[in-house]
Amino acid sequence: MAVESFGTGHEDERPELPRSTGLLDVLSVAAVALDTRGRVVFWTPQAEDLFGYTAEEALGESATRLLVRPEHLQAVSSLFTEVLETGRGWAGAFPVRHKDGSTRLTEFRTMRLLDDLGDVYALGIAADHTLLQRVETDLALCEQLVNQSPIGLALMDPDLRYLLVNPALERIDGIPAEDHIGRHLRETLPFPDADTVESALRQVLTTGTPLIDQYHVGRPPADPEHDHAWSLSFYRLADPGGRILGAAVSVVDVTERHRAAAEADRARRRLALIAEASTRVGTTLDVQQTADELAEIAAPALADVVAVDVLDSALACRRIRKPDNGPELFRALALKAAHPTVAERAADPPGDLATYDGDRLVTLCVHTGRPVLVRYVRAQDLPRIARDAEAGALLARAGVHSYLAVPLIAHGEVIGALDLKRTRNPAPFDDDDVVLAGELAGRAAVAIDNARWFQSVRNTALTLQRSLLPDHSTHHTGLEVASRYQPAQATSEVGGDWYDVISLADDKTALVVGDVMGNGIDAAATMGRLRTATCAYAELDLAPAEVLQHLDKVTCDLEHYIVTCLYAVYDPRTRRCTIANAGHMPPALVRGDSPTLLDLPAAAPLGVGGIAFEATSFELLPGDLLVLYTDGLVETRQHPIDDRLDVLLSFLDEPRRPLEETCDLLLHGLRHPDDHDDVALLIARAL
């Protein structure tokens, strides 16, 4: 028999035919042929599986004897005769007797056949009715599930090209089903990591291990302005023989869950930011530091560029209501950028003053006391945001695309604005950001307001304190004198510490150091009254103990004040120094390289009343130092006072050091930034 070839004529170059689906093997379709007498003349291996008889047992035998029960003989004979005589086929289910004696419902398709000699045969195609019914049900179920499922479903061939797409997937990705067919997966996925998804699907095809609930975020063509989220699952499809048919992809739209989770995460971050602000903003009564703390909290959590600007009139505690359309003078307090950007150069440097006209957004913010939001900044918006055209060009170059200004309001008064810009953060400011910024600004505004009023009161007290301290000459007969006054740090108010150097008759000099217990303007005023009284009693040439006795009476007349004081008189003719103590820290005497604390009689502070004071006299030789100080120099909350006094003496190991240098050394070595008390220091060297 000749073999017909195709293509080039070579037997091994035959066209590639479609691969078998294997469905016929699953159905196990049998074929049986009968002659006109009903004898079996053709019997396939599938017929053996279906009916139980081998070909040797069936061929030549009567089909009715093998397969039909007696009660069904008449019906079968009628059908057989009709098919052979009319040529019309018959289809239906019929109970068939199996070799094992059981009856099985079998699906038949019968037809008449003619051979080349004109002989007639009946051909029956048969399959198990239950199996066919199950396959039919499965197909119907699959079709309905695929078409009606809210889950997007797709079938892919082994090359990951679409074979089938259900309506749900059309709705999810916004692409018609017919536009999917034949395209690769990566061509339709709205994910930035489409190649990664396709690689994962190829892994499923290779290993057969499904990948379940793969979370992906993207922007579909139907909604390019918003993120959507999907859960993807991949499964390999194979026939019963293990041949890979392709893959199934399920896509569940979880956008609402994604947005709810994102919103919950934002809410958690907002709460965390507010909680952090409550601990980090307003840690001191310092306006500048509070503004810096606010800027550091807001960048980058809320904005890429943050500025804190306060009205100069409010900072000076002289805010006067102006027309709502007039310019405002701002003092820049803080500037913070989350990353290097030219937008920093467009902002006013901290400490600078800048006037903004009434049409500027930051001015509008403080005039109305309401946030000003420009969700999407356009070119025409920049002149109302920037201080000038050059700054506007820098903001455009930096990519500022969203702007928010929030007023700083404390006790009903607008004192400034929190200025926020986004450059690298792609999301525009929204209403939630306005609320969060307002919360941060409100907390910071109260802290700034407290700090500015404290600073005002402190400056007043400090001015009063300094005005009451002596402006004396450093030249006194037989003595070289140096002094310092250092106020408490920003966390406390100015106190009532003072020192004095008073020239007396006969070239004598009185040295005084005192401390009014308390702080603020009242303490400073009390100190001024006591200093005046001290000078008056010193002019009377009274002994140190008598001076303290009179000061005690004066202090008792004051309201609930206790005062410690040291009063010493040096006579250069006799080189004697007489000193009396009213509850004060012991002075230090430095002679040679051996600094010591003077052992003075114990005495109560001034203001107790009815206490006798004693004086101690000692020789003050040339080169000797006498160091008088208030407790703020040595007392701390962490260290024992004896240890601190030892540290004081350790700094006095060089008596020949210049007095001004010694004053600076003591203040620098013994004081700390958070010390809560002020200090008066007086050092005298005998000449």
KAFEN-V457705 format. One record per residue. N is the residue number from 0. RES is the residue in one small letter. SS is DSSP state (alpha for helix, beta for strand, coil for the rest). PSI is psi as a letter, one per 40 degrees, with the letter a starting at -180 (NA if undefined). NEAR is the number of other ideal C-beta (glycine too) atoms within 12 Angstrom. Layout:
BEGIN
N:RES:SS:PSI:NEAR + N:RES:SS:PSI:NEAR
END
This chain:
BEGIN
0:m:coil:h:3 + 1:a:coil:i:5 + 2:v:coil:h:9 + 3:e:coil:h:9 + 4:s:coil:i:13 + 5:f:coil:i:14 + 6:g:coil:b:12 + 7:t:coil:e:10 + 8:g:coil:e:11 + 9:h:coil:h:10 + 10:e:coil:d:12 + 11:d:coil:e:10 + 12:e:coil:g:11 + 13:r:coil:i:14 + 14:p:coil:i:10 + 15:e:coil:h:8 + 16:l:coil:i:7 + 17:p:coil:i:6 + 18:r:coil:i:15 + 19:s:coil:i:14 + 20:t:coil:d:15 + 21:g:coil:e:18 + 22:l:alpha:d:20 + 23:l:alpha:d:18 + 24:d:alpha:d:18 + 25:v:alpha:d:21 + 26:l:alpha:d:27 + 27:s:coil:f:28 + 28:v:coil:h:27 + 29:a:beta:i:35 + 30:a:beta:h:31 + 31:v:beta:h:41 + 32:a:beta:h:31 + 33:l:beta:i:41 + 34:d:coil:a:25 + 35:t:coil:e:21 + 36:r:coil:e:21 + 37:g:coil:e:30 + 38:r:beta:i:23 + 39:v:beta:h:35 + 40:v:beta:e:27 + 41:f:beta:h:26 + 42:w:beta:h:33 + 43:t:coil:i:27 + 44:p:alpha:d:19 + 45:q:alpha:d:26 + 46:a:alpha:d:37 + 47:e:alpha:d:25 + 48:d:alpha:d:24 + 49:l:alpha:d:36 + 50:f:alpha:e:37 + 51:g:coil:e:22 + 52:y:coil:i:29 + 53:t:coil:i:18 + 54:a:alpha:d:23 + 55:e:alpha:d:11 + 56:e:alpha:d:18 + 57:a:alpha:d:30 + 58:l:coil:h:23 + 59:g:coil:e:20 + 60:e:coil:i:26 + 61:s:beta:h:21 + 62:a:alpha:d:41 + 63:t:alpha:d:28 + 64:r:alpha:d:22 + 65:l:alpha:d:29 + 66:l:alpha:e:37 + 67:v:coil:h:29 + 68:r:coil:i:21 + 69:p:alpha:d:12 + 70:e:alpha:e:12 + 71:h:alpha:e:22 + 72:l:alpha:d:19 + 73:q:alpha:d:14 + 74:a:alpha:d:19 + 75:v:alpha:d:33 + 76:s:alpha:d:21 + 77:s:alpha:d:16 + 78:l:alpha:d:30 + 79:f:alpha:d:35 + 80:t:alpha:d:22 + 81:e:alpha:d:19 + 82:v:alpha:d:29 + 83:l:alpha:d:28 + 84:e:alpha:d:14 + 85:t:alpha:d:17 + 86:g:coil:e:17 + 87:r:coil:h:15 + 88:g:coil:i:20 + 89:w:beta:i:27 + 90:a:beta:h:20 + 91:g:beta:i:19 + 92:a:beta:i:20 + 93:f:beta:h:29 + 94:p:beta:h:21 + 95:v:beta:i:35 + 96:r:beta:h:28 + 97:h:coil:i:23 + 98:k:coil:d:22 + 99:d:coil:e:11 + 100:g:coil:e:10 + 101:s:coil:i:14 + 102:t:beta:h:19 + 103:r:beta:h:26 + 104:l:beta:h:23 + 105:t:beta:h:38 + 106:e:beta:h:31 + 107:f:beta:i:35 + 108:r:beta:h:23 + 109:t:beta:i:33 + 110:m:beta:i:25 + 111:r:beta:i:27 + 112:l:beta:i:27 + 113:l:beta:h:15 + 114:d:coil:a:14 + 115:d:coil:e:6 + 116:l:coil:e:8 + 117:g:coil:e:9 + 118:d:coil:i:17 + 119:v:beta:i:25 + 120:y:beta:i:30 + 121:a:beta:h:41 + 122:l:beta:h:33 + 123:g:beta:h:42 + 124:i:beta:h:29 + 125:a:beta:i:37 + 126:a:beta:i:38 + 127:d:beta:h:27 + 128:h:alpha:d:24 + 129:t:alpha:d:18 + 130:l:alpha:d:27 + 131:l:alpha:d:28 + 132:q:alpha:d:18 + 133:r:alpha:d:17 + 134:v:alpha:d:22 + 135:e:alpha:d:17 + 136:t:alpha:d:14 + 137:d:alpha:d:16 + 138:l:alpha:d:17 + 139:a:alpha:d:15 + 140:l:alpha:d:15 + 141:c:alpha:d:20 + 142:e:alpha:d:16 + 143:q:alpha:d:15 + 144:l:alpha:d:19 + 145:v:alpha:d:26 + 146:n:alpha:d:21 + 147:q:alpha:e:15 + 148:s:coil:h:23 + 149:p:coil:e:19 + 150:i:coil:h:26 + 151:g:beta:h:38 + 152:l:beta:i:37 + 153:a:beta:i:42 + 154:l:beta:h:30 + 155:m:beta:i:38 + 156:d:coil:i:25 + 157:p:coil:d:21 + 158:d:coil:e:19 + 159:l:coil:f:36 + 160:r:beta:i:24 + 161:y:beta:h:35 + 162:l:beta:d:26 + 163:l:beta:i:29 + 164:v:beta:h:35 + 165:n:coil:i:31 + 166:p:alpha:d:24 + 167:a:alpha:d:25 + 168:l:alpha:d:39 + 169:e:alpha:d:27 + 170:r:alpha:d:23 + 171:i:alpha:d:39 + 172:d:alpha:e:38 + 173:g:coil:e:23 + 174:i:coil:h:25 + 175:p:coil:i:18 + 176:a:alpha:d:28 + 177:e:alpha:d:12 + 178:d:alpha:e:17 + 179:h:alpha:d:33 + 180:i:beta:h:22 + 181:g:coil:e:19 + 182:r:coil:i:25 + 183:h:beta:i:22 + 184:l:alpha:d:39 + 185:r:alpha:e:23 + 186:e:alpha:e:22 + 187:t:coil:e:35 + 188:l:coil:h:39 + 189:p:coil:f:32 + 190:f:beta:i:28 + 191:p:coil:d:14 + 192:d:coil:f:18 + 193:a:alpha:d:22 + 194:d:alpha:d:17 + 195:t:alpha:d:20 + 196:v:alpha:d:35 + 197:e:alpha:d:30 + 198:s:alpha:d:19 + 199:a:alpha:d:30 + 200:l:alpha:d:39 + 201:r:alpha:d:25 + 202:q:alpha:d:20 + 203:v:alpha:d:32 + 204:l:alpha:d:30 + 205:t:alpha:d:16 + 206:t:alpha:d:16 + 207:g:coil:e:16 + 208:t:coil:h:15 + 209:p:coil:i:22 + 210:l:beta:h:29 + 211:i:beta:h:16 + 212:d:beta:f:17 + 213:q:beta:h:29 + 214:y:beta:h:23 + 215:h:beta:i:35 + 216:v:beta:h:27 + 217:g:beta:a:31 + 218:r:coil:h:21 + 219:p:coil:i:29 + 220:p:alpha:d:19 + 221:a:alpha:e:19 + 222:d:alpha:g:17 + 223:p:coil:e:12 + 224:e:coil:e:13 + 225:h:coil:i:18 + 226:d:coil:h:23 + 227:h:beta:i:34 + 228:a:beta:i:29 + 229:w:beta:i:34 + 230:s:beta:h:25 + 231:l:beta:h:42 + 232:s:beta:i:29 + 233:f:beta:h:37 + 234:y:beta:i:26 + 235:r:beta:i:29 + 236:l:beta:h:29 + 237:a:beta:i:18 + 238:d:coil:i:18 + 239:p:coil:d:16 + 240:g:coil:e:14 + 241:g:coil:e:11 + 242:r:coil:h:16 + 243:i:beta:h:24 + 244:l:beta:d:26 + 245:g:beta:a:29 + 246:a:beta:i:39 + 247:a:beta:h:35 + 248:v:beta:h:46 + 249:s:beta:h:33 + 250:v:beta:h:41 + 251:v:beta:h:28 + 252:d:beta:h:30 + 253:v:coil:f:27 + 254:t:alpha:d:27 + 255:e:alpha:d:15 + 256:r:alpha:d:19 + 257:h:alpha:d:23 + 258:r:alpha:d:18 + 259:a:alpha:d:14 + 260:a:alpha:d:18 + 261:a:alpha:d:22 + 262:e:alpha:d:16 + 263:a:alpha:d:14 + 264:d:alpha:d:14 + 265:r:alpha:d:23 + 266:a:alpha:d:17 + 267:r:alpha:d:14 + 268:r:alpha:d:20 + 269:r:alpha:d:26 + 270:l:alpha:d:19 + 271:a:alpha:d:18 + 272:l:alpha:d:32 + 273:i:alpha:d:28 + 274:a:alpha:d:17 + 275:e:alpha:d:22 + 276:a:alpha:d:34 + 277:s:alpha:d:21 + 278:t:alpha:d:15 + 279:r:alpha:d:26 + 280:v:coil:h:38 + 281:g:coil:f:31 + 282:t:coil:e:23 + 283:t:coil:i:25 + 284:l:coil:f:28 + 285:d:coil:h:28 + 286:v:alpha:d:42 + 287:q:alpha:d:27 + 288:q:alpha:d:29 + 289:t:alpha:d:42 + 290:a:alpha:d:43 + 291:d:alpha:d:32 + 292:e:alpha:d:33 + 293:l:alpha:d:50 + 294:a:alpha:d:41 + 295:e:alpha:d:29 + 296:i:alpha:d:40 + 297:a:alpha:d:45 + 298:a:beta:h:36 + 299:p:coil:e:24 + 300:a:coil:d:30 + 301:l:coil:d:43 + 302:a:beta:i:44 + 303:d:coil:d:38 + 304:v:beta:h:44 + 305:v:beta:h:45 + 306:a:beta:i:47 + 307:v:beta:h:50 + 308:d:beta:h:49 + 309:v:beta:i:48 + 310:l:beta:h:43 + 311:d:alpha:d:30 + 312:s:alpha:d:24 + 313:a:alpha:d:37 + 314:l:alpha:d:33 + 315:a:coil:e:20 + 316:c:coil:f:26 + 317:r:coil:f:15 + 318:r:coil:h:26 + 319:i:coil:h:15 + 320:r:coil:h:16 + 321:k:coil:i:18 + 322:p:coil:i:11 + 323:d:coil:e:18 + 324:n:coil:e:14 + 325:g:coil:i:19 + 326:p:coil:i:24 + 327:e:beta:i:38 + 328:l:beta:h:29 + 329:f:beta:i:38 + 330:r:beta:h:33 + 331:a:beta:h:35 + 332:l:beta:d:43 + 333:a:beta:i:40 + 334:l:beta:h:35 + 335:k:beta:h:34 + 336:a:beta:h:30 + 337:a:coil:e:27 + 338:h:coil:i:19 + 339:p:coil:h:13 + 340:t:coil:i:29 + 341:v:coil:e:24 + 342:a:alpha:d:40 + 343:e:alpha:d:30 + 344:r:alpha:e:23 + 345:a:alpha:e:35 + 346:a:coil:i:38 + 347:d:coil:h:31 + 348:p:coil:i:18 + 349:p:coil:h:26 + 350:g:coil:d:20 + 351:d:coil:i:19 + 352:l:beta:h:22 + 353:a:beta:h:31 + 354:t:beta:h:21 + 355:y:beta:h:36 + 356:d:coil:i:22 + 357:g:coil:d:21 + 358:d:coil:e:19 + 359:r:coil:i:34 + 360:l:alpha:d:36 + 361:v:alpha:d:46 + 362:t:alpha:d:35 + 363:l:alpha:d:30 + 364:c:alpha:d:41 + 365:v:alpha:d:43 + 366:h:alpha:d:28 + 367:t:alpha:d:20 + 368:g:coil:f:26 + 369:r:coil:i:21 + 370:p:coil:i:37 + 371:v:beta:h:33 + 372:l:beta:h:29 + 373:v:beta:g:30 + 374:r:coil:d:20 + 375:y:coil:h:19 + 376:v:coil:h:32 + 377:r:coil:i:18 + 378:a:alpha:d:17 + 379:q:alpha:e:12 + 380:d:alpha:d:25 + 381:l:alpha:d:31 + 382:p:alpha:d:23 + 383:r:alpha:e:28 + 384:i:alpha:d:45 + 385:a:coil:i:36 + 386:r:coil:d:34 + 387:d:coil:a:22 + 388:a:alpha:d:15 + 389:e:alpha:d:16 + 390:a:alpha:d:30 + 391:g:alpha:d:28 + 392:a:alpha:d:21 + 393:l:alpha:d:26 + 394:l:alpha:d:40 + 395:a:alpha:d:26 + 396:r:alpha:d:19 + 397:a:alpha:e:32 + 398:g:coil:f:23 + 399:v:coil:h:41 + 400:h:coil:e:30 + 401:s:beta:i:32 + 402:y:beta:i:46 + 403:l:beta:h:45 + 404:a:beta:h:42 + 405:v:beta:h:44 + 406:p:beta:i:39 + 407:l:beta:h:47 + 408:i:beta:h:30 + 409:a:beta:h:30 + 410:h:coil:f:17 + 411:g:coil:e:13 + 412:e:beta:h:26 + 413:v:beta:h:39 + 414:i:beta:e:45 + 415:g:beta:a:45 + 416:a:beta:i:50 + 417:l:beta:h:52 + 418:d:beta:h:54 + 419:l:beta:h:52 + 420:k:beta:i:49 + 421:r:beta:h:40 + 422:t:coil:d:34 + 423:r:coil:d:22 + 424:n:coil:h:26 + 425:p:coil:d:14 + 426:a:coil:h:22 + 427:p:coil:i:25 + 428:f:coil:h:34 + 429:d:coil:a:22 + 430:d:alpha:d:15 + 431:d:alpha:d:23 + 432:d:alpha:d:33 + 433:v:alpha:d:30 + 434:v:alpha:d:24 + 435:l:alpha:d:33 + 436:a:alpha:d:45 + 437:g:alpha:d:34 + 438:e:alpha:d:31 + 439:l:alpha:d:43 + 440:a:alpha:d:49 + 441:g:alpha:d:32 + 442:r:alpha:d:34 + 443:a:alpha:d:46 + 444:a:alpha:d:41 + 445:v:alpha:d:28 + 446:a:alpha:d:37 + 447:i:alpha:d:48 + 448:d:alpha:d:35 + 449:n:alpha:d:29 + 450:a:alpha:d:38 + 451:r:alpha:d:39 + 452:w:alpha:d:26 + 453:f:alpha:d:31 + 454:q:alpha:d:30 + 455:s:alpha:d:24 + 456:v:alpha:d:25 + 457:r:alpha:d:33 + 458:n:alpha:d:24 + 459:t:alpha:d:22 + 460:a:alpha:d:35 + 461:l:alpha:d:32 + 462:t:alpha:d:17 + 463:l:alpha:d:28 + 464:q:alpha:d:37 + 465:r:alpha:d:24 + 466:s:alpha:d:20 + 467:l:alpha:e:33 + 468:l:coil:i:33 + 469:p:coil:i:30 + 470:d:coil:g:13 + 471:h:coil:i:23 + 472:s:coil:i:16 + 473:t:coil:e:22 + 474:h:beta:h:15 + 475:h:beta:i:30 + 476:t:coil:h:23 + 477:g:coil:e:29 + 478:l:beta:i:39 + 479:e:beta:h:31 + 480:v:beta:i:39 + 481:a:beta:i:34 + 482:s:beta:i:38 + 483:r:beta:i:36 + 484:y:beta:h:37 + 485:q:beta:h:33 + 486:p:coil:i:37 + 487:a:coil:i:35 + 488:q:coil:a:25 + 489:a:coil:e:28 + 490:t:coil:e:24 + 491:s:coil:i:27 + 492:e:coil:i:32 + 493:v:coil:h:43 + 494:g:beta:a:41 + 495:g:beta:f:46 + 496:d:beta:i:50 + 497:w:beta:i:48 + 498:y:beta:i:46 + 499:d:beta:i:40 + 500:v:beta:h:40 + 501:i:beta:h:35 + 502:s:beta:h:27 + 503:l:coil:i:33 + 504:a:alpha:i:17 + 505:d:alpha:f:15 + 506:d:alpha:e:19 + 507:k:coil:i:31 + 508:t:beta:h:38 + 509:a:beta:h:46 + 510:l:beta:h:47 + 511:v:beta:h:50 + 512:v:beta:h:48 + 513:g:beta:i:51 + 514:d:beta:h:43 + 515:v:beta:h:46 + 516:m:beta:h:33 + 517:g:beta:a:29 + 518:n:beta:i:32 + 519:g:coil:a:27 + 520:i:alpha:d:27 + 521:d:alpha:d:26 + 522:a:alpha:d:38 + 523:a:alpha:d:38 + 524:a:alpha:d:27 + 525:t:alpha:d:39 + 526:m:alpha:d:48 + 527:g:alpha:d:28 + 528:r:alpha:d:29 + 529:l:alpha:d:46 + 530:r:alpha:d:38 + 531:t:alpha:d:22 + 532:a:alpha:d:34 + 533:t:alpha:d:44 + 534:c:alpha:d:28 + 535:a:alpha:d:20 + 536:y:alpha:d:33 + 537:a:alpha:d:33 + 538:e:alpha:d:17 + 539:l:coil:e:17 + 540:d:coil:f:19 + 541:l:coil:i:29 + 542:a:coil:i:27 + 543:p:alpha:d:41 + 544:a:alpha:d:31 + 545:e:alpha:d:24 + 546:v:alpha:d:42 + 547:l:alpha:d:48 + 548:q:alpha:d:31 + 549:h:alpha:d:29 + 550:l:alpha:d:46 + 551:d:alpha:d:37 + 552:k:alpha:d:22 + 553:v:alpha:d:28 + 554:t:alpha:d:36 + 555:c:alpha:d:23 + 556:d:coil:e:18 + 557:l:coil:i:28 + 558:e:coil:h:15 + 559:h:coil:f:16 + 560:y:coil:i:33 + 561:i:coil:h:29 + 562:v:beta:h:42 + 563:t:beta:i:42 + 564:c:beta:i:53 + 565:l:beta:h:51 + 566:y:beta:h:52 + 567:a:beta:i:48 + 568:v:beta:h:45 + 569:y:beta:h:42 + 570:d:beta:h:29 + 571:p:coil:e:25 + 572:r:coil:d:13 + 573:t:coil:e:19 + 574:r:coil:f:22 + 575:r:beta:i:23 + 576:c:beta:h:37 + 577:t:beta:h:36 + 578:i:beta:i:40 + 579:a:beta:i:43 + 580:n:beta:h:37 + 581:a:beta:g:43 + 582:g:coil:f:31 + 583:h:coil:i:41 + 584:m:coil:i:36 + 585:p:coil:h:32 + 586:p:coil:i:44 + 587:a:beta:h:39 + 588:l:beta:h:34 + 589:v:beta:h:35 + 590:r:beta:h:23 + 591:g:coil:b:17 + 592:d:coil:f:16 + 593:s:beta:g:16 + 594:p:beta:h:31 + 595:t:beta:i:23 + 596:l:beta:h:26 + 597:l:coil:h:33 + 598:d:coil:g:14 + 599:l:coil:i:32 + 600:p:coil:h:23 + 601:a:coil:i:17 + 602:a:coil:i:29 + 603:a:coil:i:26 + 604:p:coil:i:31 + 605:l:beta:i:44 + 606:g:coil:e:32 + 607:v:coil:d:25 + 608:g:coil:h:19 + 609:g:coil:f:12 + 610:i:coil:h:26 + 611:a:coil:h:18 + 612:f:coil:i:36 + 613:e:coil:i:22 + 614:a:beta:i:29 + 615:t:beta:h:28 + 616:s:beta:h:23 + 617:f:beta:i:26 + 618:e:beta:h:18 + 619:l:coil:g:33 + 620:l:coil:i:23 + 621:p:coil:h:18 + 622:g:coil:e:22 + 623:d:coil:i:34 + 624:l:beta:h:44 + 625:l:beta:h:45 + 626:v:beta:h:46 + 627:l:beta:i:49 + 628:y:beta:i:47 + 629:t:coil:i:45 + 630:d:alpha:e:34 + 631:g:alpha:e:39 + 632:l:alpha:d:43 + 633:v:coil:d:37 + 634:e:coil:h:29 + 635:t:coil:i:21 + 636:r:coil:e:12 + 637:q:coil:e:12 + 638:h:coil:i:17 + 639:p:coil:i:13 + 640:i:alpha:d:19 + 641:d:alpha:d:15 + 642:d:alpha:d:16 + 643:r:alpha:d:29 + 644:l:alpha:d:29 + 645:d:alpha:d:20 + 646:v:alpha:d:25 + 647:l:alpha:d:38 + 648:l:alpha:d:30 + 649:s:alpha:d:20 + 650:f:coil:e:33 + 651:l:coil:f:37 + 652:d:coil:e:21 + 653:e:coil:g:19 + 654:p:coil:e:31 + 655:r:coil:e:18 + 656:r:coil:i:23 + 657:p:coil:i:17 + 658:l:alpha:d:31 + 659:e:alpha:d:19 + 660:e:alpha:d:19 + 661:t:alpha:d:37 + 662:c:alpha:d:36 + 663:d:alpha:d:21 + 664:l:alpha:d:27 + 665:l:alpha:d:40 + 666:l:alpha:d:31 + 667:h:alpha:d:18 + 668:g:alpha:d:21 + 669:l:alpha:e:36 + 670:r:coil:i:33 + 671:h:coil:i:24 + 672:p:coil:d:15 + 673:d:coil:e:17 + 674:d:coil:h:29 + 675:h:coil:e:25 + 676:d:coil:i:36 + 677:d:coil:i:43 + 678:v:beta:h:39 + 679:a:beta:h:48 + 680:l:beta:h:44 + 681:l:beta:h:47 + 682:i:beta:h:44 + 683:a:beta:h:45 + 684:r:beta:h:34 + 685:a:beta:h:33 + 686:l:coil:NA:23
END
